[in-house]
Amino acid sequence: MKELIETIVKPLVDHPEAVRIETQETDRTITFKLSVHPDDMGKVIGKQGRVAKAIRTVSFAGESQQKKKTVIEIVDK
């Protein structure tokens, strides 16, 4: 899943080397914390959050393979 998120996000940003994804796992959820260069934050979120919503939708499709809920958070560095 982490590789999938990177594959989606890196072409969108101007600083792909700054893309970082941290994973936190509990009994019921897997949380992916996505951080990007501050200049690229708007590109990852998109107008009215459309890009972020699309990234979450794609991850939801991969969620069916796992028994845990997938959460993607876009955080500041």
C-alpha positions as YAML, in Angstrom:
chain: A
units: angstrom
residues:
- id: 1
  name: MET
  ca: [0.00, 0.00, 0.00]
- id: 2
  name: LYS
  ca: [2.86, 2.36, 0.83]
- id: 3
  name: GLU
  ca: [4.32, 1.86, -2.65]
- id: 4
  name: LEU
  ca: [0.92, 2.54, -4.22]
- id: 5
  name: ILE
  ca: [0.60, 5.86, -2.39]
- id: 6
  name: GLU
  ca: [4.14, 6.84, -3.44]
- id: 7
  name: THR
  ca: [3.37, 5.92, -7.05]
- id: 8
  name: ILE
  ca: [0.34, 8.22, -7.02]
- id: 9
  name: VAL
  ca: [1.87, 11.16, -5.15]
- id: 10
  name: LYS
  ca: [5.40, 11.48, -6.60]
- id: 11
  name: PRO
  ca: [4.31, 12.45, -10.15]
- id: 12
  name: LEU
  ca: [2.04, 15.16, -8.70]
- id: 13
  name: VAL
  ca: [4.72, 17.06, -6.80]
- id: 14
  name: ASP
  ca: [7.70, 19.24, -7.75]
- id: 15
  name: HIS
  ca: [9.90, 17.75, -5.01]
- id: 16
  name: PRO
  ca: [9.40, 13.94, -5.19]
- id: 17
  name: GLU
  ca: [12.49, 13.35, -3.05]
- id: 18
  name: ALA
  ca: [10.69, 15.02, -0.12]
- id: 19
  name: VAL
  ca: [7.76, 12.55, -0.12]
- id: 20
  name: ARG
  ca: [7.75, 10.53, 3.10]
- id: 21
  name: ILE
  ca: [5.24, 7.98, 4.31]
- id: 22
  name: GLU
  ca: [5.22, 6.70, 7.88]
- id: 23
  name: THR
  ca: [3.10, 3.71, 8.86]
- id: 24
  name: GLN
  ca: [1.38, 3.20, 12.20]
- id: 25
  name: GLU
  ca: [-0.54, -0.01, 12.77]
- id: 26
  name: THR
  ca: [-3.04, -0.91, 15.48]
- id: 27
  name: ASP
  ca: [-5.36, -3.89, 15.90]
- id: 28
  name: ARG
  ca: [-8.03, -2.39, 13.64]
- id: 29
  name: THR
  ca: [-6.37, 0.31, 11.52]
- id: 30
  name: ILE
  ca: [-3.31, 1.06, 9.46]
- id: 31
  name: THR
  ca: [-2.48, 4.76, 9.34]
- id: 32
  name: PHE
  ca: [-0.25, 6.14, 6.61]
- id: 33
  name: LYS
  ca: [1.12, 9.61, 7.44]
- id: 34
  name: LEU
  ca: [2.04, 11.33, 4.19]
- id: 35
  name: SER
  ca: [4.36, 14.33, 4.33]
- id: 36
  name: VAL
  ca: [5.53, 16.36, 1.34]
- id: 37
  name: HIS
  ca: [7.52, 19.53, 0.73]
- id: 38
  name: PRO
  ca: [5.55, 22.59, 1.97]
- id: 39
  name: ASP
  ca: [5.37, 23.97, -1.58]
- id: 40
  name: ASP
  ca: [3.67, 20.76, -2.76]
- id: 41
  name: MET
  ca: [1.03, 20.56, -0.02]
- id: 42
  name: GLY
  ca: [-1.64, 22.25, -2.17]
- id: 43
  name: LYS
  ca: [-0.98, 19.91, -5.09]
- id: 44
  name: VAL
  ca: [-1.47, 16.83, -2.93]
- id: 45
  name: ILE
  ca: [-4.65, 18.17, -1.32]
- id: 46
  name: GLY
  ca: [-6.08, 19.67, -4.52]
- id: 47
  name: LYS
  ca: [-8.97, 22.05, -4.96]
- id: 48
  name: GLN
  ca: [-11.57, 21.37, -2.30]
- id: 49
  name: GLY
  ca: [-9.61, 18.25, -1.30]
- id: 50
  name: ARG
  ca: [-10.35, 16.38, -4.51]
- id: 51
  name: VAL
  ca: [-6.86, 14.92, -5.01]
- id: 52
  name: ALA
  ca: [-6.63, 13.82, -1.37]
- id: 53
  name: LYS
  ca: [-10.06, 12.22, -1.65]
- id: 54
  name: ALA
  ca: [-8.99, 10.37, -4.82]
- id: 55
  name: ILE
  ca: [-5.87, 9.04, -3.08]
- id: 56
  name: ARG
  ca: [-8.02, 7.81, -0.19]
- id: 57
  name: THR
  ca: [-10.48, 6.20, -2.61]
- id: 58
  name: VAL
  ca: [-7.72, 4.24, -4.31]
- id: 59
  name: SER
  ca: [-6.40, 3.10, -0.93]
- id: 60
  name: PHE
  ca: [-9.90, 1.98, 0.02]
- id: 61
  name: ALA
  ca: [-9.79, -0.47, -2.90]
- id: 62
  name: GLY
  ca: [-6.61, -2.00, -1.49]
- id: 63
  name: GLU
  ca: [-8.18, -2.14, 1.94]
- id: 64
  name: SER
  ca: [-10.41, -5.04, 0.93]
- id: 65
  name: GLN
  ca: [-7.32, -7.26, 0.75]
- id: 66
  name: GLN
  ca: [-6.55, -6.50, 4.38]
- id: 67
  name: LYS
  ca: [-8.83, -6.95, 7.35]
- id: 68
  name: LYS
  ca: [-7.95, -3.51, 8.72]
- id: 69
  name: LYS
  ca: [-9.25, -0.04, 7.97]
- id: 70
  name: THR
  ca: [-6.82, 2.17, 6.04]
- id: 71
  name: VAL
  ca: [-6.38, 5.83, 6.98]
- id: 72
  name: ILE
  ca: [-4.26, 8.34, 5.06]
- id: 73
  name: GLU
  ca: [-3.28, 11.53, 6.86]
- id: 74
  name: ILE
  ca: [-1.53, 14.40, 5.12]
- id: 75
  name: VAL
  ca: [0.71, 16.03, 7.70]
- id: 76
  name: ASP
  ca: [3.23, 18.89, 7.93]
- id: 77
  name: LYS
  ca: [6.88, 18.02, 8.33]
...
